[in-house]
Amino acid sequence: MDLQLLVTDLDYTLVGDPSALQDLNPKLEQLRAQTGLKLVYATGRSWYLYQELLQEYPLLPPDALILSVGTAVHYQGLPEPDPNWTNHLSQGWDREAVAEVAAQFPELRPQPASEQGSFKLSYWLDAGRAEWVIAQLSRELAQRGLAVNPVYSSGRDLDLLPLAGNKGSALRYLQQEWGIPGEQTLACGDSGNDQLLLQAAIESGGYGVVVGNAQPELLDWYRKNPTPHCLLAAATCAGGILEGLQHFGCLERLS
């Protein structure tokens, strides 16, 4: 595979195993130097929490960041988001109305202010009630004519986003902006908010890696959608990404 775009989740995908990250980073640096690989981090973290993570792990500087579950795109670590992506998400989005509907459900407990955004309302939701609450919430939103994408992950996090506000849509946007074909794209993830990221890469002709420590919701999606374009790695975190790079032949061109 001629890899030109690597998009990876952060928590429990790229980070989580310091030793594996130390093994992976030199390979990524070599790929960037020799092939022009573009590296993108796609995370549920806000800009604030991403800065915190930089103090904990030796992350390579990315070419772009997909933050807040796809609702913000930043280039080369700049704090200002891409205005074109922001304008795209704003079409038909009524944050106040969505918040009013969500407030009707006591099961939804708002996350801290740092995790809320112009295009993202984030709540904690217990796994035992999640299926029922999300179904009822989706029905209420639809009755109000509100187009919302509810993303549940890690058995606790519910994000309410614009329909286009997800990691997969942001991946496709960067493919178009940079002129990178789908077949030269690899996406990696571990949880439910990575499903659309992996799906977008695979549907465009690219590849996906589900790391070995993936959450049940992503494993369930993987098993229901078998394809040789997606690998369930045996290794965890960064080790799973390295396993995927090897499996899809991404390292064969390195000298």
FIKOL-152008 format. One record per residue (C-alpha): x, y, z; residue number from 1; residue in one letter. Coordinates in pm, 1 decimal, decimal comma. Example, Ala and Ser with C-alpha at 12.3 -4.5 7.8 and 13.67 -1.06 7.14 Angstrom:
REM residues 2
         c1         c2         c3   pos   code
     1230,0     -450,0      780,0     1      A
     1367,0     -106,0      714,0     2      S
END
This chain:
REM residues 255
         c1         c2         c3   pos   code
        0,0        0,0        0,0     1      M
      127,1      345,1      -96,2     2      D
       28,9      522,6      225,2     3      L
      -12,3      901,2      198,3     4      Q
     -261,9      974,5      476,4     5      L
     -266,2      819,2      823,2     6      L
     -552,8      926,3     1048,7     7      V
     -553,6      790,0     1401,6     8      T
     -750,7      833,7     1719,3     9      D
     -544,0      929,6     2025,1    10      L
     -663,7      787,4     2358,3    11      D
     -619,9      409,2     2373,2    12      Y
     -526,6      401,4     2003,5    13      T
     -208,1      598,2     1944,4    14      L
     -147,5      657,4     2316,4    15      V
     -188,8      421,5     2607,1    16      G
      126,4      210,3     2572,0    17      D
      438,8      431,0     2600,9    18      P
      676,2      155,0     2487,9    19      S
      473,6       84,4     2173,5    20      A
      456,8      456,4     2095,1    21      L
      836,6      472,8     2115,9    22      Q
      852,9      192,5     1859,1    23      D
      596,4      350,6     1627,7    24      L
      711,9      713,3     1621,4    25      N
     1043,0      649,9     1438,0    26      P
      857,0      453,8     1169,5    27      K
      612,6      740,8     1121,7    28      L
      897,0      992,2     1102,9    29      E
     1068,4      777,8      841,0    30      Q
      748,0      750,2      637,5    31      L
      700,5     1126,5      646,2    32      R
     1057,6     1191,0      537,5    33      A
     1063,2      935,4      256,3    34      Q
      705,7      930,1      126,1    35      T
      551,9     1265,2      224,1    36      G
      298,6     1095,8      451,8    37      L
       46,2     1329,4      611,3    38      K
      -29,6     1249,5      975,4    39      L
     -363,2     1343,2     1131,6    40      V
     -488,5     1293,9     1487,4    41      Y
     -865,5     1246,0     1514,9    42      A
     -989,0     1266,3     1871,8    43      T
    -1287,0     1339,0     2089,0    44      G
    -1066,4     1574,4     2288,2    45      R
    -1110,7     1947,8     2273,4    46      S
     -821,2     2182,5     2194,8    47      W
     -772,8     2228,7     2569,9    48      Y
     -752,1     1855,9     2646,9    49      L
     -529,9     1794,9     2345,5    50      Y
     -279,5     2043,2     2489,1    51      Q
     -289,8     1849,8     2816,3    52      E
     -211,3     1526,5     2632,4    53      L
       94,2     1686,2     2471,4    54      L
      240,0     1725,3     2820,8    55      Q
      202,9     1351,0     2885,4    56      E
      313,1     1183,2     2560,5    57      Y
      583,2     1249,9     2297,5    58      P
      345,3     1297,0     2006,4    59      L
      480,3     1386,8     1664,1    60      L
      354,4     1722,5     1530,5    61      P
       53,0     1641,1     1308,9    62      P
      -26,6     1792,2      971,1    63      D
     -383,1     1838,1     1092,7    64      A
     -601,3     1776,4     1395,3    65      L
     -960,1     1654,5     1388,6    66      I
    -1085,7     1759,3     1732,3    67      L
    -1407,5     1726,8     1931,8    68      S
    -1525,4     1415,7     1743,8    69      V
    -1490,0     1578,4     1402,9    70      G
    -1645,5     1917,2     1476,8    71      T
    -1319,3     2111,0     1438,8    72      A
    -1028,4     2080,7     1195,4    73      V
     -697,4     2249,1     1275,2    74      H
     -390,2     2259,9     1050,4    75      Y
      -33,6     2211,3     1178,0    76      Q
     -122,7     2262,7     1542,3    77      G
     -275,2     2609,3     1494,0    78      L
     -537,0     2701,8     1756,2    79      P
     -777,0     2853,3     1502,0    80      E
    -1004,8     2597,3     1333,7    81      P
    -1051,3     2579,8      957,5    82      D
    -1328,9     2834,2      880,2    83      P
    -1448,0     2640,1      574,9    84      N
    -1517,9     2332,5      785,3    85      W
    -1686,7     2548,4     1048,4    86      T
    -1913,1     2705,5      785,3    87      N
    -1998,2     2360,8      649,5    88      H
    -2107,6     2235,9      991,6    89      L
    -2316,6     2543,3     1067,4    90      S
    -2567,3     2466,4      789,3    91      Q
    -2893,1     2362,7      955,7    92      G
    -2742,5     2331,8     1305,3    93      W
    -2941,8     2476,4     1597,1    94      D
    -2739,6     2407,7     1909,5    95      R
    -2980,3     2575,9     2149,5    96      E
    -3277,1     2372,8     2026,4    97      A
    -3079,2     2047,5     2053,1    98      V
    -2979,4     2135,6     2410,0    99      A
    -3343,8     2201,3     2499,1   100      E
    -3445,8     1855,0     2383,2   101      V
    -3153,4     1688,1     2560,4   102      A
    -3247,8     1865,3     2885,8   103      A
    -3570,1     1660,4     2892,3   104      Q
    -3367,5     1346,1     2968,6   105      F
    -3238,9     1329,1     3328,7   106      P
    -3017,4     1035,2     3232,0   107      E
    -2797,4     1276,9     3036,2   108      L
    -2538,0     1438,0     3263,3   109      R
    -2350,4     1726,4     3096,3   110      P
    -1974,6     1690,3     3070,0   111      Q
    -1746,3     1981,7     3175,8   112      P
    -1758,6     2310,6     2988,7   113      A
    -1417,1     2237,9     2833,9   114      S
    -1575,5     1947,6     2642,5   115      E
    -1869,2     2144,3     2503,1   116      Q
    -1839,3     2321,3     2169,8   117      G
    -2029,1     2523,9     1915,3   118      S
    -2103,5     2203,2     1725,8   119      F
    -2084,3     1950,7     2009,8   120      K
    -2296,3     1880,5     2315,3   121      L
    -2138,3     1612,9     2534,8   122      S
    -2297,9     1409,6     2809,9   123      Y
    -2228,7     1112,1     3028,8   124      W
    -2481,3      832,2     2985,6   125      L
    -2479,6      499,1     3167,6   126      D
    -2445,8      200,8     2934,2   127      A
    -2748,8       23,0     3081,8   128      G
    -2984,1      302,3     2973,0   129      R
    -2800,9      413,3     2660,4   130      A
    -2994,5      223,6     2393,5   131      E
    -3336,4      336,1     2521,3   132      W
    -3233,9      695,9     2588,1   133      V
    -3064,4      741,3     2249,0   134      I
    -3368,1      595,9     2068,8   135      A
    -3611,3      825,4     2251,6   136      Q
    -3381,5     1125,9     2214,4   137      L
    -3342,2     1064,7     1841,8   138      S
    -3720,6     1043,3     1805,6   139      R
    -3772,9     1371,6     1990,2   140      E
    -3505,4     1547,4     1784,8   141      L
    -3655,0     1421,6     1459,4   142      A
    -4001,8     1542,5     1562,5   143      Q
    -3852,1     1888,4     1613,8   144      R
    -3695,2     1873,2     1267,6   145      G
    -3344,4     1873,5     1412,6   146      L
    -3082,1     1681,1     1213,6   147      A
    -2842,1     1543,2     1473,9   148      V
    -2582,3     1268,5     1479,3   149      N
    -2572,0     1099,4     1824,7   150      P
    -2237,4      924,6     1883,3   151      V
    -2203,6      693,1     2184,3   152      Y
    -1865,7      551,1     2281,3   153      S
    -1670,9      382,8     2559,6   154      S
    -1989,2      286,6     2742,1   155      G
    -2030,0      635,7     2888,7   156      R
    -1984,6      923,9     2639,7   157      D
    -2269,0     1061,9     2428,8   158      L
    -2192,1     1341,6     2181,9   159      D
    -2466,9     1521,3     1992,1   160      L
    -2326,6     1658,2     1666,8   161      L
    -2435,9     1801,1     1331,4   162      P
    -2488,9     1528,6     1072,0   163      L
    -2162,1     1622,2      899,0   164      A
    -1979,2     1663,0     1229,8   165      G
    -1798,4     1335,9     1272,4   166      N
    -1449,8     1197,3     1224,2   167      K
    -1543,9     1024,4      900,0   168      G
    -1673,9     1340,3      733,7   169      S
    -1365,9     1529,9      847,3   170      A
    -1145,2     1257,1      698,3   171      L
    -1319,3     1287,8      361,9   172      R
    -1282,9     1666,6      379,7   173      Y
     -905,3     1638,9      429,0   174      L
     -876,6     1383,2      150,0   175      Q
    -1040,8     1635,9      -80,5   176      Q
     -842,5     1935,1       49,2   177      E
     -511,3     1755,8        1,2   178      W
     -604,3     1558,6     -310,8   179      G
     -522,5     1223,8     -150,9   180      I
     -697,5      918,9     -303,9   181      P
     -892,4      694,0      -72,9   182      G
     -675,4      393,7     -151,6   183      E
     -377,1      576,3        1,0   184      Q
     -555,4      629,4      334,8   185      T
     -531,3      432,6      658,9   186      L
     -750,2      504,7      963,5   187      A
     -704,9      361,8     1314,0   188      C
     -935,2      357,2     1616,0   189      G
    -1060,4      185,6     1928,0   190      D
    -1411,2      309,6     2016,7   191      S
    -1757,3      393,4     1886,1   192      G
    -1667,3      745,0     1777,8   193      N
    -1406,4      591,3     1545,0   194      D
    -1658,6      379,5     1354,9   195      Q
    -1742,2      646,5     1097,3   196      L
    -1370,4      727,5     1065,2   197      L
    -1285,6      367,9      973,8   198      L
    -1594,7      336,6      758,5   199      Q
    -1508,9      649,9      560,9   200      A
    -1154,4      529,3      494,2   201      A
    -1270,2      185,4      381,3   202      I
    -1559,7      311,4      167,1   203      E
    -1321,0      545,1      -14,8   204      S
    -1102,5      246,8     -106,4   205      G
     -864,3      276,6      187,0   206      G
     -794,5       68,5      494,9   207      Y
     -867,5       53,9      864,2   208      G
     -709,9      -83,0     1181,4   209      V
     -907,0     -172,6     1492,8   210      V
     -651,7     -195,3     1772,3   211      V
     -649,0     -503,1     1994,0   212      G
     -786,3     -320,9     2299,1   213      N
    -1091,4     -185,7     2113,6   214      A
    -1418,8     -116,6     2294,3   215      Q
    -1709,3     -364,3     2254,2   216      P
    -1911,1     -128,9     2031,0   217      E
    -1631,3     -105,5     1773,0   218      L
    -1559,9     -479,5     1788,8   219      L
    -1929,2     -541,0     1722,9   220      D
    -1916,5     -314,8     1415,9   221      W
    -1600,4     -487,6     1292,5   222      Y
    -1754,9     -834,2     1321,0   223      R
    -2072,4     -726,0     1142,7   224      K
    -1877,1     -567,6      855,2   225      N
    -1598,9     -810,9      762,0   226      P
    -1361,8     -691,4      489,9   227      T
     -996,1     -753,3      401,7   228      P
     -958,2     -374,9      406,6   229      H
     -992,6     -369,3      786,9   230      C
     -760,9     -543,3     1033,6   231      L
     -838,0     -635,3     1392,4   232      L
     -489,0     -614,4     1538,4   233      A
     -364,6     -849,5     1804,8   234      A
     -146,0     -577,2     1955,7   235      A
     -286,7     -290,0     2157,7   236      T
     -265,7       89,6     2117,7   237      C
       34,0      208,2     1910,4   238      A
      145,9     -152,6     1874,8   239      G
     -176,8     -223,7     1687,1   240      G
     -111,1       66,7     1449,6   241      I
      238,4      -64,7     1379,4   242      L
       91,2     -410,4     1319,5   243      E
     -152,1     -255,7     1072,2   244      G
      124,7      -71,4      888,5   245      L
      309,6     -398,1      849,8   246      Q
       -1,3     -596,8      754,5   247      H
      -98,2     -358,5      473,1   248      F
      257,0     -329,5      341,0   249      G
      298,9       37,5      432,4   250      C
      658,5       -8,1      549,0   251      L
      788,8     -196,6      245,5   252      E
      913,1      118,7       72,2   253      R
     1128,5      229,5      363,5   254      L
     1503,9      204,9      312,5   255      S
END
